[in-house]
Amino acid sequence: TNQGAVVNTTKLSTPSKSLETFLNKLNNIFNTPEFNHVPYMLYAATKKGAADKKAKLGSSDIVHDSFRKPKTGMWKQLSHDLSPAGNISLADSFFIGDAAGRKKDFSDSDLLFARGVGVKDMVPEDFFSS
């Protein structure tokens, strides 16, 4: 997920307020009875903090930006984490996103991400209604 409103800092001991809020939202979702036993992995491309940028801390801007959709850095990291040997079946994989380039959407970054990776793209309404 692209989380441009969430600021990430290199000091893990002092997370930003936006990161704490984001993590609290996730905990509230995944600690419900419906999701309590569902395993998950989450990859979020956050905004680099201004202080980190100024001090040139953390990843380079090029690396940082490569993880933001529609670029495929998050997929490359996920692929490595799940299967270092590269055995993920693209034919059996899909991506669900609400930025599919429709008139009401804010962007087409999810659609372009799925196409860039080579997996089927779906919108939440179609996936969760079936």
C-alpha positions as CSV (number, residue, x, y, z in Angstrom):
1,T,0.0,0.0,0.0
2,N,1.1,3.5,-0.7
3,Q,0.8,5.5,2.5
4,G,2.0,9.0,1.6
5,A,0.3,10.5,4.7
6,V,2.4,8.2,7.0
7,V,5.8,9.6,7.8
8,N,8.5,7.1,8.5
9,T,11.7,7.9,10.5
10,T,15.0,6.1,10.9
11,K,14.7,6.3,14.7
12,L,12.6,3.3,15.5
13,S,12.5,4.4,19.1
14,T,10.5,7.5,18.2
15,P,8.0,6.6,15.5
16,S,6.0,9.4,14.0
17,K,2.4,10.1,15.2
18,S,1.1,9.2,11.7
19,L,2.9,5.8,11.8
20,E,1.5,5.1,15.3
21,T,-2.0,5.9,14.1
22,F,-1.6,3.7,11.0
23,L,-0.3,0.8,13.1
24,N,-3.1,1.2,15.6
25,K,-5.7,1.1,12.8
26,L,-4.1,-2.2,11.5
27,N,-4.1,-3.7,15.0
28,N,-7.8,-2.8,15.4
29,I,-8.5,-4.6,12.1
30,F,-6.4,-7.7,12.6
31,N,-7.4,-8.1,16.3
32,T,-11.1,-8.6,15.4
33,P,-12.6,-12.1,15.6
34,E,-12.9,-12.1,11.8
35,F,-9.2,-11.6,11.3
36,N,-7.7,-12.9,14.5
37,H,-6.3,-16.1,13.0
38,V,-5.6,-14.8,9.5
39,P,-1.9,-14.6,8.7
40,Y,-0.9,-11.5,6.9
41,M,2.1,-9.6,5.6
42,L,1.8,-5.9,5.0
43,Y,4.1,-3.8,2.8
44,A,3.6,0.0,3.1
45,A,5.5,2.7,1.2
46,T,5.6,5.6,3.6
47,K,6.7,9.2,3.2
48,K,10.3,9.8,4.2
49,G,10.5,12.2,7.2
50,A,11.7,15.8,6.5
51,A,14.4,15.5,9.2
52,D,15.7,12.2,7.7
53,K,15.7,13.7,4.2
54,K,17.7,16.7,5.4
55,A,20.2,14.6,7.3
56,K,20.3,12.1,4.3
57,L,19.3,9.2,6.6
58,G,17.5,6.1,5.4
59,S,17.3,4.9,1.9
60,S,18.2,7.0,-1.1
61,D,15.3,8.8,-2.8
62,I,15.6,6.5,-5.8
63,V,15.3,3.4,-3.6
64,H,12.6,4.9,-1.5
65,D,10.5,5.9,-4.6
66,S,11.0,2.4,-6.1
67,F,8.7,1.0,-3.4
68,R,5.8,3.3,-4.2
69,K,3.2,2.0,-6.6
70,P,3.0,1.8,-9.6
71,K,6.7,0.9,-9.3
72,T,7.3,-2.7,-8.4
73,G,9.8,-2.5,-5.6
74,M,7.3,-3.8,-3.0
75,W,6.6,-6.8,-5.2
76,K,10.2,-7.6,-5.6
77,Q,10.7,-7.4,-1.8
78,L,7.6,-9.6,-1.2
79,S,8.7,-12.1,-3.8
80,H,12.1,-12.3,-2.1
81,D,10.6,-12.7,1.3
82,L,8.1,-15.4,0.3
83,S,10.3,-17.3,-2.1
84,P,14.0,-16.4,-2.4
85,A,14.3,-19.0,-5.2
86,G,11.7,-17.1,-7.2
87,N,9.0,-19.8,-7.3
88,I,5.9,-17.5,-7.1
89,S,3.3,-18.3,-9.7
90,L,2.2,-15.1,-11.4
91,A,-0.7,-17.0,-13.0
92,D,-2.1,-17.8,-9.6
93,S,-1.4,-14.4,-8.1
94,F,-3.6,-11.3,-8.1
95,F,-3.6,-7.8,-6.7
96,I,-6.6,-6.0,-5.3
97,G,-6.6,-2.2,-5.3
98,D,-9.0,0.7,-5.4
99,A,-6.8,2.9,-7.7
100,A,-7.8,1.2,-10.9
101,G,-8.2,4.2,-13.2
102,R,-11.9,4.3,-13.1
103,K,-13.7,7.7,-13.2
104,K,-14.2,7.8,-9.4
105,D,-10.7,6.6,-8.6
106,F,-8.0,8.9,-7.4
107,S,-5.3,7.2,-9.5
108,D,-4.5,4.2,-11.7
109,S,-1.4,3.2,-9.7
110,D,-2.9,-0.2,-8.5
111,L,-3.8,-1.2,-12.1
112,L,-0.4,-0.1,-13.4
113,F,1.3,-1.9,-10.5
114,A,-0.5,-5.2,-11.2
115,R,0.3,-4.9,-14.9
116,G,4.0,-4.1,-14.1
117,V,4.2,-7.2,-12.0
118,G,2.3,-9.4,-14.4
119,V,-0.6,-10.4,-12.2
120,K,-4.3,-10.1,-12.5
121,D,-5.7,-6.9,-11.2
122,M,-9.0,-6.7,-9.2
123,V,-11.0,-4.1,-7.5
124,P,-12.2,-4.6,-3.9
125,E,-15.9,-4.6,-4.9
126,D,-15.4,-7.5,-7.3
127,F,-13.2,-9.5,-4.9
128,F,-15.2,-9.1,-1.7
129,S,-18.6,-9.5,-3.3
130,S,-18.0,-13.0,-4.7
